[in-house]
Amino acid sequence: MAAQESLFKISKDESNWVLQTWLDKKARDELSMRNEAMRAGQAKGHAEGFEKGHAEGFEKGHAEGISEGLEKGLAEGHEKGLAEGLAEGLAEGHEKGLAEGHEKGLAEGLEKGLAEGHEKGIQESQKKTVCNALKMGLSVQQIVELTGLSEGQVKNLSEN
């Protein structure tokens, strides 16, 4: 019986080593989970920003295209109306101008909206990441190392 008891006894140093090893693994696992959550948050923020920017850009581009198209259509219609007849020229010019204006406005609006939406999504994602990291107890320096942002950017995002 005494021989069996001695098999299960470990020194205090061995016990502390086992406990420290377990705690180190737990900390690494928690950091890994935090990083995974941050990446998921960034991806979600980017997708939401992109979607919103795309929709806003499309709407603005469409409105600008209609306005520009009406303007061009009236100008072209007047010119053709003088040559081919006022009634026929106005209709053709208006349609052509409207189509060209819509196409150009849509392309410009989409490009601008995508760029703005993408940038806004990144900024929102960075802000969420910084705030979450601070809530988790990470220092500003740890957040700088984790995200690649400057210390000023981290402080600015945490204040807004």
Beta strands, then each sheet from edge to edge (+ up, - down):
end
